[in-house]
C-alpha cells in the first residue's frame, strides 16, 4: 500500500503518521499548506517575526522529497489574523477562514490523485473537514479512503453540549461548536460515508460514532503517544500546604471548566489553581469572574507550558467531549499526574489510581473527591507521577506511527 496523506496545518499526530508511513515504505505523498525543512523558503522566512508561525511547521527532513505544499490560503489566514482583519477569517464565510484553508487543500489533493495513482498511490488518508473532495475523486479512481476523526462525532457533541447549555446557561456562550452550518455538518457526514476505514485515537471517540444515522466503515482505535519524558521531577507538596492544580486548554465549557472552577472554589483554602488557555469567546461574564479569582495565563510557548506542568502537583482536565486530549500525555510525560474524565483518552492510557485518576464527566462532586484524596495523601502524587512517566516511556510517537501504518494494512 502506498498512501497520500494530507492535513493543512500539521501537528504532533500528523507528523508521526507521515513519518510512520515513510519509515514503513508506505508513503506516496504528504500534502499540506506550509512545511518547513532546513534551508527551504519557509525555513528562511521563519526567522522574521511576521512568519514565526512557520517554526511550528517543521517536519522530519526525510519527508521533504514526498511533500507538496499549497500555501497561499494559509498565508492569507495567518496574515489576516495578525493584521486584525477578522472578517477575512470569519468562521466558514471568510475567504481565509480555517474552513477555506481545509477545502482548498482538499481540492488540491483531489486534483493530483490521477498523477499520484500513476506513481503507485493506492490510498488517501485525510482528516475531518479536509477529505470530501479527495475522497470523492479517490472513489472514482478506485483508491482506498482512510479517514481520521480527531474529535468525537458532531451529533454526539450536540447532544452532550445541549445538556450543558441547559445546566449552565451562564456558560452557554463558550460552547461555540453550535456555529457550524448545515452544509458543513452534511460535509462531515459525507466524508464518513465515503470512508473505507475510520481511525480514531480514543474509545470515547469511537463510541460517539454510534450516533451516526446509518452504517459506517470499520472503526479502529490507535491512541496517540507521549512526548519525550522529563529528565528530572521533584515533588514538593506536603500535608498542610496548598495543592497546586493546573488546567491547560481552551476556556470553553466543552472542557468542563465550570466544574473545575466550582471545585476549586469549594476547596479554596486548600488549593491554588492556575489556568493556561485562551478564551473561547470574550463576552462571558461567568468566565471573566472565575478567571479573576485564580491565576490565569492566556498563552505560553509550548516549552514553557511543559515547565509549568512540572511546577504543579496535578493537572486537571475535566473535559466533557474530547477526541483525545494531548495535554494529558504532555503532563504525564512531565511526571505530573492527571485527573481526567471518561470522555477523553483517559480510559485508554490511564489505569485509575495507578498512573492517574479517572472520574465521571460533568460531576463537581467527583472532582472534589479526587482532589481531596491528594490533599489527604500527598505521597500519592509522587507515586502516581512516577508511574505516569513510566507509561509515557512505553508509548512514543515513533510507536504510534508504526501502529497506525500497520493498522492501515490490516484487512487491506
SVG drawing of the C-alpha trace seen along z (x, -y; Angstrom):
<svg xmlns="http://www.w3.org/2000/svg" viewBox="-32 -45 52 54">
<polyline fill="none" stroke="black" stroke-width="0.4" points="0.0,0.0 1.2,-3.5 -0.6,-6.3 -1.2,-10.0 -1.7,-11.7 -3.0,-15.3 -3.5,-17.8 -3.5,-21.6 -1.6,-22.6 0.2,-19.6 0.5,-18.7 2.1,-16.0 -0.1,-13.2 0.0,-14.2 3.8,-14.4 4.0,-11.0 1.6,-9.5 3.5,-10.8 6.9,-9.7 5.4,-6.3 4.3,-5.8 7.8,-6.9 9.5,-4.5 7.3,-1.6 7.9,-2.4 4.2,-3.2 4.3,-7.0 3.3,-8.2 3.0,-11.9 2.5,-14.3 0.2,-17.2 0.0,-20.3 -0.1,-24.0 3.2,-25.1 6.1,-22.7 9.4,-23.9 12.6,-22.0 16.2,-23.0 17.1,-25.7 13.7,-25.9 11.9,-29.2 9.7,-28.7 12.8,-28.0 14.3,-31.3 11.2,-33.2 10.6,-31.7 13.4,-33.9 11.2,-37.0 8.6,-37.7 5.8,-38.1 6.5,-34.4 7.4,-33.0 4.4,-30.6 6.5,-28.7 8.7,-27.4 5.8,-25.3 5.6,-23.7 9.0,-21.9 8.9,-18.3 11.4,-15.5 13.8,-16.2 13.2,-12.7 9.7,-13.8 10.9,-16.6 11.1,-14.7 7.5,-13.5 6.0,-16.8 3.8,-19.1 2.7,-22.5 -0.3,-24.7 0.5,-27.8 -1.5,-30.7 -4.7,-30.3 -2.9,-29.5 -0.6,-32.5 -3.7,-34.7 -5.2,-33.2 -2.0,-33.9 -1.6,-37.4 -5.2,-38.3 -5.1,-37.2 -2.1,-39.2 -3.5,-42.3 -6.8,-42.1 -8.8,-41.5 -11.3,-39.3 -13.9,-39.4 -11.4,-37.6 -11.0,-34.7 -14.6,-34.6 -15.9,-31.1 -16.9,-29.3 -17.6,-32.5 -14.1,-34.2 -12.0,-33.8 -9.1,-32.9 -11.1,-31.0 -9.9,-27.7 -12.7,-26.1 -11.4,-27.7 -7.9,-26.5 -9.1,-22.9 -11.2,-22.9 -8.6,-24.5 -6.0,-21.8 -8.6,-19.1 -9.4,-20.2 -5.6,-20.4 -5.2,-16.8 -8.1,-15.7 -6.7,-17.3 -3.4,-15.5 -4.7,-12.0 -4.6,-10.8 -0.9,-11.6 -0.3,-10.0 -2.1,-6.8 0.2,-6.6 3.1,-6.8 1.7,-3.9 -0.6,-5.5 -3.4,-3.1 -5.0,-5.0 -5.7,-8.5 -5.5,-9.3 -7.3,-12.5 -8.7,-14.2 -12.1,-15.5 -13.3,-18.6 -10.5,-18.1 -11.5,-14.8 -14.7,-15.3 -13.1,-16.3 -10.1,-14.0 -12.3,-11.0 -14.8,-11.6 -12.0,-11.5 -10.3,-8.6 -13.6,-6.6 -13.8,-7.4 -10.2,-6.1 -10.6,-3.1 -8.3,-4.2 -9.0,-3.4 -10.3,-6.2 -8.8,-6.2 -10.4,-8.7 -9.1,-10.2 -11.7,-11.6 -9.6,-13.5 -12.6,-14.6 -15.9,-12.9 -18.8,-12.8 -20.8,-16.1 -24.2,-14.6 -23.0,-13.2 -21.4,-16.6 -24.6,-18.4 -26.5,-16.1 -23.9,-16.4 -23.3,-20.1 -27.0,-20.8 -27.4,-19.4 -24.6,-21.6 -26.3,-24.7 -29.4,-23.9 -27.4,-23.1 -25.0,-26.1 -26.8,-28.8 -24.3,-31.4 -21.5,-29.4 -23.5,-28.7 -21.8,-31.3 -18.5,-29.5 -19.9,-26.5 -19.0,-27.8 -19.4,-24.4 -23.0,-25.1 -22.0,-27.6 -21.4,-25.1 -23.8,-25.4 -26.0,-22.6 -23.8,-22.5 -20.7,-21.9 -22.3,-19.2 -23.5,-17.5 -20.0,-17.5 -18.8,-15.8 -21.4,-13.1 -20.5,-12.6 -16.8,-12.2 -17.7,-9.4 -19.9,-7.8 -17.1,-7.8 -14.6,-6.2 -13.4,-2.6 -11.8,-2.7 -12.1,-5.2 -9.3,-5.8 -9.8,-7.4 -7.5,-8.0 -9.7,-7.0 -12.5,-4.7 -14.7,-7.7 -14.4,-9.0 -15.2,-5.6 -18.3,-5.4 -19.6,-8.7 -19.9,-7.3 -22.7,-5.1 -24.9,-8.2 -24.3,-8.2 -27.7,-7.6 -26.5,-4.8 -23.9,-2.1 -20.2,-3.1 -17.0,-1.5 -14.9,0.3 -13.6,-1.9 -10.1,-1.3 -8.6,-2.9 -5.0,-3.8 -4.2,-6.1 -1.8,-9.0 1.5,-9.0 3.6,-10.8 6.3,-13.4 9.8,-12.8 9.8,-12.2 11.3,-14.9 14.8,-14.2 14.0,-15.2 11.0,-15.8 10.6,-17.0 7.5,-16.6 7.2,-19.3 3.6,-19.1 3.2,-18.2 0.3,-18.0 -0.7,-21.4 0.3,-23.1 -1.8,-24.2 -2.2,-21.8 -1.1,-23.4 -3.5,-22.3 -3.3,-23.2 -5.6,-23.4 -4.4,-23.7 -6.7,-24.1 -9.3,-26.3 -11.6,-28.1 -14.9,-26.6 -17.5,-24.6 -16.7,-21.8 -13.6,-21.3 -15.7,-21.2 -14.3,-24.4 -17.4,-25.3 -17.0,-22.1 -13.3,-22.9 -13.9,-26.4 -16.7,-25.2 -14.5,-22.5 -11.5,-24.9 -13.7,-27.5 -15.1,-24.8 -11.6,-23.9 -10.1,-27.4 -8.4,-27.1 -6.5,-24.0 -5.7,-24.5 -4.1,-27.0 -5.5,-26.9 -3.5,-28.0 -5.4,-28.2 -3.4,-28.3 -5.6,-28.9 -7.3,-31.4 -11.0,-32.3 -13.3,-30.7 -15.3,-34.0 -14.8,-37.4 -18.3,-38.1 -18.9,-35.5 -19.2,-37.3 -19.2,-33.9 -15.8,-33.1 -14.4,-36.5 -15.5,-36.3 -13.9,-32.9 -10.6,-33.9 -10.4,-36.9 -10.4,-34.6 -7.4,-32.5 -4.1,-32.7 -4.7,-33.0 -2.1,-32.8 -3.7,-33.3 -0.9,-31.9 2.6,-30.3 5.1,-28.8 5.0,-25.0 8.3,-24.5 7.1,-26.9 3.8,-25.0 5.8,-21.9 7.8,-23.8 4.6,-25.0 3.3,-21.4 6.4,-20.4 5.8,-23.2 2.3,-21.9 1.2,-18.9 -1.6,-17.7 -3.2,-18.5 -7.0,-18.5 -8.6,-18.0 -12.3,-17.7 -13.3,-17.7 -16.9,-16.7 -16.2,-15.9 -12.6,-15.3 -11.2,-13.2 -8.0,-12.6 -6.5,-15.4 -2.8,-15.8 -2.3,-17.8 -2.9,-14.6 0.1,-12.9 2.2,-16.0 1.6,-16.3 2.2,-12.6 5.5,-12.8 6.5,-15.6 5.7,-13.4 2.6,-15.5 -0.3,-13.1 -3.6,-13.8 -7.2,-13.8 -9.4,-13.4 -12.8,-12.2 -14.2,-9.2 -14.9,-11.4 -11.2,-11.8 -8.4,-9.3 -8.1,-8.8 -9.6,-5.3 -7.2,-4.3 -3.9,-5.4 -4.7,-5.7 -5.2,-3.0 -7.3,-4.6 -5.3,-5.0 -2.1,-3.7 -0.8,-6.3 -3.6,-8.8 -7.2,-9.2 -10.4,-8.8 -13.7,-10.5 -17.2,-10.8 -17.6,-13.7 -19.8,-16.5 -19.5,-15.9 -18.2,-18.6 -18.6,-16.1 -16.4,-13.5 -13.7,-16.2 -13.7,-17.4 -13.3,-13.8 -10.4,-13.2 -8.6,-16.4 -9.3,-15.8 -7.7,-12.4 -4.4,-14.1 -4.7,-16.7 -5.0,-13.9 -2.5,-11.6 0.3,-13.7 2.5,-10.6 0.1,-9.6 1.3,-12.5 4.9,-11.3 3.9,-7.6 1.3,-8.3 3.5,-10.8 6.4,-8.4 4.1,-5.7 2.8,-8.2 6.3,-8.9 6.9,-5.2 3.7,-4.9 5.0,-7.7 8.3,-6.0 6.5,-3.0 4.5,-4.8 6.5,-7.1 5.3,-8.9 7.5,-6.5 5.5,-3.6 2.2,-5.5 3.4,-5.9 4.3,-2.3 1.0,-1.1 -1.1,-3.4 0.8,-2.2 0.2,1.4 -3.5,0.7 -3.8,-0.8 -2.6,2.5 -5.0,4.6 -7.6,6.2 -6.1,4.4"/>
</svg>
